[in-house]
Amino acid sequence: MTEEVKQQGDAKRVISTIFKVILGLVFLAFGVLAIIAWKQDLFTVIKGCLGLFLILAGIITLAIAKE
């Protein structure tokens, strides 16, 4: 009896893992398609954030140099 319950638990775990892998691959595919479709908008966001990133990097560098 316990062997059957153990096998059912293992089967559920395998099905759950397969579902998660398939779902992950679907999300990955949609992410790649979104990047391809909105490539120009993505570059605009990256260029817009570049200045803020450099300011933050400068502040962190100054904080480290101050110590």
N, C-alpha and C positions, 0 to 999 in steps of 0.2 A: 504494500500500500504506500509506504513512504517513498519507495522508488518511483512510483507513478507520479506522485505529487512533485518530487524533485525534477523529473523529466518535464512536467508541465511548466514548472517555474523556469527551467532552462529555456524551454521553447518560447515562453513569453519574453524572456530577456533577449533572446536572439531576434525575435520579431521587433521588439522595441528598438534595438540597436540598428537594425536594418532600416526601420522607419526614420530614425534620427539621421542616419547617413544620407538617405534619399532626400529628406527635407533640407539638410545642409547643402547638398549639391544643387537643389532647386534654388535656394536663396543665393548661392554663389553664381549660378547662371543668370538670375535676375539682376544681381549686382553688376556683373560684367556688361549685360545688355544696357543697363541704366547708364553706366560710364560711357559706353559707345554712343548711345543716343544723345546724351547731354554733355558731350566732351567739351564743347565750347563754354558752356555754363560752368563746368567744373574748373576749367582754366581761369575763368573770371573770379571764381571764389578763391582759388589758390593765390592768384595775384593780389586779391584784396586782403588776404590774410598774411601775406609775406611781410608787409611792413609791421604788423602787430607782432609777428613771430620774432622779427629782428629786434624790436624794442624789448620784448621779453627776454631774449637771449642777452641783450646788453645789460639789462637790470640784473639778471642772474650772474653774469660775469663780474659786474661791479660788486655785487654782494659777496662773491667768493674772494675777490681781490681784497676786499676790506678786512677780511678775517686774517 
